[in-house]
Structure formats: C-alpha cells, structure tokens
C-alpha cells in the first residue's frame, strides 16, 4: 500500500516532466537536447537592458512602442534580483513634482505626470484589470528662508514658463491655508497645485512589467559580469588617436552558480540604478589616464537614504501636501490614520554596504527641524523605517542619458539622484528616440549627455536654502 | 458541440457593433461570473492566434479613442462665441444638462439634439452643469473650466472621473458652491483631499463611492478640511457595524467618573 502511494507520487512528477519536455520540443519552445535551458537568456538579442527597475522597463516599453514595425526589435531585460529587495524604485516614497530649476527636468516631470494620468491607456493589456496607482494629487510645498527667496522666485518663474501649475505663497497665506505650520523663518513658499503628489511605485513597476511582457520583451534573472567588445582605432581630424569600442557580447551569469550565457547584442542600455557605475566599469569606461575622455568614469554611486514612518494623533489634516522644510527635512501624510512618512538627506553619508536603519539619525537630525516646523510633531511615535539606495551622481546630481562617446553602443539611463522614478517615462522615451532615430525628438536632453563629465559642464539644480 | 455555437454568438456580437459585445472582446475588466466561458475561449484564441490577439488590441484602442473623441477641445467655439457657449455646447454634446443664469435647464432629447438659442447671448454665464453619467474625463474638464462663474457641478456616476480630475477643479474655487460626486467608481479619498482648494463650497455629495476605503472616517476628515461645507452622503457610523449597543455605554462612562 505504501509502495503504491510512493509510485503514484513519482508518476505525477514524471508526468509533469514529460509534459515540459514535449512542450519544449513543440515549435515555440527552446529545446536543447542535452539539458534544460529555460532559465537562460536567449543567445541573440538586439538590445540588452541591464537593470529591470522602472528606468530599464520604461526604456524597454518605449523601444517596443516606437519601433517602426511590430516585432522589429528584440529586447532582453536582465535583472539581478527578481524580488527587487534593494531596488531604488520600490523603496522610494513615490513623489512626483515639477519644482526644479533646470527646464529639462520640469519638462520630463510634466510628461511623466501626463503618462501616469493616462496610464491605463499607455499600459493597457487585453484581459488585464486596469492599474490603480493610488495617486495622491496633493502637491509639494517647498519653504524658503530670506536667503533662498530670490532663488525660489526665479525657479517658479521658469516652472510656470514651462507650464507647471505652481504658485507662490507668503507666510500669511501659508498660515491661513495650513494652520498647523509654524511660519517662523519662512519668507516664501512655492506650492504645486496640480500634477504633483505621490503614488505607488510598485504598481507602476508591475504595470510596466505586464505591458512590456505582452509586447514581447524577454526577462532574464541574472547578473551581467562581462562585456566583450571590439575596438576600432581611428584618428580625429587633428591627428589624435582615438579607440572606439563596440560591445558585441554580454555575459549573463545565473544566480548561485558559475553558469553564464553569452548574449550577442547590438546595443546595451545601462539602467542599473545605484550600481550603474560598476556596470560602466565592466565596459571599460574610466580605464585610462585621468583627465582624458578614456579616463572619465561614470560618477554614479549608491548612497543610503532613510525613510521613517511615524504616527502623530494631532498631526496635519487630510489636505497636507509633501512639505519640504528649509533644513531639507520633508514629510507627507500616509493614508487616513494620521501616519506620516519623512526623512532628511544626511550631511555625513552612511555606509552604503547594507540597508540597516539608523534610528538615532531620526532623533538627532530629523525630528528637531520637523517639530520646529510643525508643532504637532512634538508628540509623535516612530512606527517603522526603511532604507533605500539613491543612485547619486557626484558630479551634478542630475541624470545621465544617451550614448557614451567612446563605447559607442552603450546608452545610459541612470544617475538621477532621487528623481529617477518621477522622470522615468520621459527618460525612457528619450533613450528610445536616441536608439531608434539617433537624436532626441520630443524633449531635448543634450545637456544630460555623458560628455559633460569630461567637458566639466555641470547642470546643477539651484538648491533653495 | 457547444464551442462552435459560442463562437458564432461572439462573431454576431462583434458585427452587430453593440457596446456590450465590444466591451467583452476588448477585454477591459470583463465580469467574472456570467461571461466566464466566453472569457476563457477568447483568451485561448488570443493565446494561439495572432489575428485574434491583434483584433482584440485594436478594439481596445478603439474604445479609448472613442472616449478621447468625446472629450475633444471646444476652444475653437470659445474663440468665436465666447467661453460660456463653448462650455455649454460641450456638456450638451456629451448628453448632460446646462443651466444659464436666470434661464431654465437645457437638456438634449433622446436623439441628442438640443436648442441653439443660447449661442445668441454669449455674455450670459452658465450657473449650473449636470454631467451625470457622461464620459467626461480630465481633458474634457478643460472645457468645463472655461465656465468661470459656475456655481453647481454634478458629476454623478461619471465612469471616467478620477482623482486627477478633482485636482484639476481648483480654477473654479471662486465660484463653485455645490459639487456632487455620488456614484463615481474611480474617486477615492485622495481625490477628495484636494477639494480643499474649493473654499466656497457649501454642499458636497460623496455618497456611494466604492473606491473610498473608509467612508465614515473620510467624511469626518473632509468635514474638518472644509468647515463651511455641508458634506452629504457617507454616514459617519458606516463601518461601525459591530457592537452597536456599546455606544450608549461609552457615552455614559465619563459621567460615572
């Protein structure tokens, strides 16, 4: 009787294995007579996107959307961690705002807002339920002291020129509208009336993933360990020798094993977020004498940022926007139950080796400015906290978009230093236009090209103090 | 034998052009119970035939295009006849009703025709708009925002009104006094929170909003946010289903102490 039961269990396992083998032999399945290769990426792909976060998926989406003929481009997205446990996308607070000083950033954010508004048209998949981003359109409120008021005024002028709906408020208007704010030290405030707020980044990621899979993009879970490239020695018009490289193979290593698959590719997109610098080093970017173009590395490194969740029974009401204080501390409401999320960019950078939270930082650095700005926050109780990586661009804290001048088929879409999520749809479209057309068509992101690191041209946001 | 008959029924549904048929084929959130068999057959066909997959995607795109077409911009009428006439035309075309100042309600009849006398008086502002059940969305609201002196706006049971639309209403803050959002399936408490711009609001109807997670608490918070406004609809005791007898005791206990 016991042997009969065991035989039946074995038989069930065998039947499923036989079914799997038959399915792989039928047309459409990847059949390798020696062993099962279903977990490996394909051997050829036109575009390989390193990094499956919101930027990588956005580039994949726009590549498939803007291709001239259906199925013209084969895209492979390689993501190291399919649980996204350390990805900046899902650990972000999900804010979107247009209160920048660089016009291209404002345009990117405006386009992203309209993308999120019409997300169920862009990412519509037959038979799938519509996406609910849980978007909260309450806007951002930036506070400025006397010193920063002039900067804020000129920023708002640029923002309104680009079409953002931002208004300036005096301290008295602030007190009338938001009575829970202590306006001591505040000279001016800018408030976003529309297209600003926060949403659920997981939902955007899942929506993009679902749509992009339905468009035929392949996903692979693995780590990129090597780029094999061919070199071309050329001379410029002035006679200097230049070595142009072209990546023709990407080695993708599987998890927990030495097995790797060489993927032959035409274009590589570096959308690896906080680890883009490491991926760029693999391609040989930055290996050269310092001060030359070969020696200019991609200055993106991971920086750890904390987000704290607390409960305050008498805190700001339902209409509270995301408030950014003069000191840099920010907070926003979370849900209906008087819970709040917030944090602060630290002056001394914590060690980015792990994602452990420092609660002492909240007590010493985050709570005092918040309690001074919102007196109700004197009685708060921290519920939980988490840490996430910020793909920090040490050069000018703005993103890198477009091809590398020497490694001609590597395109960057990284280094957005905390704005990656809110600019992802616009950046994805820009990179897809660059790949397919050769130049930017809708939003001109030429100031964001890699060459600015060599030429020393910083595009820095005018920070409001 | 059942399969050929169901496929014939589906084919008849496509070509009769009925919205229910196109809804089912386009695949936008088909209901579970009644059309379950049809849904699996369509999915099976979509998975195995490229033509069926392409046809379904095309029908879905057509649905979305229809909504876009209904919400096109009426700015060209505004240039010629003024903003009030443009906004009124837009609402009447969608199937809603319009009330000019000191005049009666104008409604389109069942064929969609409406009288055009109001175009002769371009200076008369529109006082009230009833867009119940219309396919108005964020882009269409741009046409309603032309009506600078609108007092009452009714968006009952509008399927495309969501939180983004509510954040778009702030230009009407000076004049809007009455707003009704009853029965809108995509309005949640996040959209209701941005009604704080409308400080002149005196009456707000938020009954029957399925996307609001906690109607009673939301109503209390909205009342705190808009102190001069009468909030109608969500009962504050909604959601307090269990233990109704304990409430009189709670009120009594402070007296004891």
Contacts between the chains, C-beta under 8 A, distances in Angstrom:
chain1	res1	chain2	res2	distance
A	117	B	138	6.1
A	117	B	164	4.9
A	121	B	64	5.1
A	124	B	28	7.8
A	124	B	60	5.8
A	124	B	61	7.9
A	124	B	64	7.1
A	126	B	26	7.1
A	126	B	27	4.1
A	126	B	46	6.6
A	126	B	53	7.3
A	126	B	56	4.6
A	126	B	57	5.8
A	126	B	60	5.8
A	127	B	27	4.3
A	127	B	30	7.6
A	127	B	39	7.5
A	127	B	42	7.7
A	127	B	43	6.0
A	127	B	46	7.3
A	128	B	27	7.8
A	129	B	29	5.3
A	130	B	28	7.2
A	130	B	29	6.4
A	134	B	188	7.7
A	134	B	190	6.9
A	135	B	163	5.9
A	135	B	164	7.0
A	135	B	190	6.7
A	136	B	163	7.5
A	136	B	190	4.2
A	136	B	193	7.1
A	137	B	163	5.7
A	137	B	164	6.3
A	137	B	166	7.3
A	137	B	167	3.5
A	137	B	190	6.9
A	137	B	191	6.9
A	137	B	194	5.1
A	138	B	190	7.6
A	138	B	193	5.9
A	138	B	194	5.9
A	139	B	194	7.9
A	193	B	167	7.7
A	193	B	170	5.4
A	193	B	197	7.2
A	194	B	167	5.3
A	194	B	168	6.3
A	194	B	170	7.0
A	195	B	167	7.9
A	197	B	167	7.7
A	197	B	190	8.0
A	317	B	221	6.5
A	317	B	224	5.6
A	317	B	225	5.7
A	318	B	189	7.5
A	318	B	192	7.7
A	318	B	193	4.5
A	318	B	196	7.5
A	318	B	221	4.3
A	318	B	222	6.8
A	318	B	224	7.2
A	318	B	225	5.2
A	319	B	193	5.7
A	319	B	194	7.5
A	319	B	196	3.7
A	319	B	225	5.2
A	336	B	189	6.3
A	336	B	213	7.1
A	336	B	214	5.7
A	336	B	217	5.3
A	336	B	218	6.7
A	336	B	221	6.7
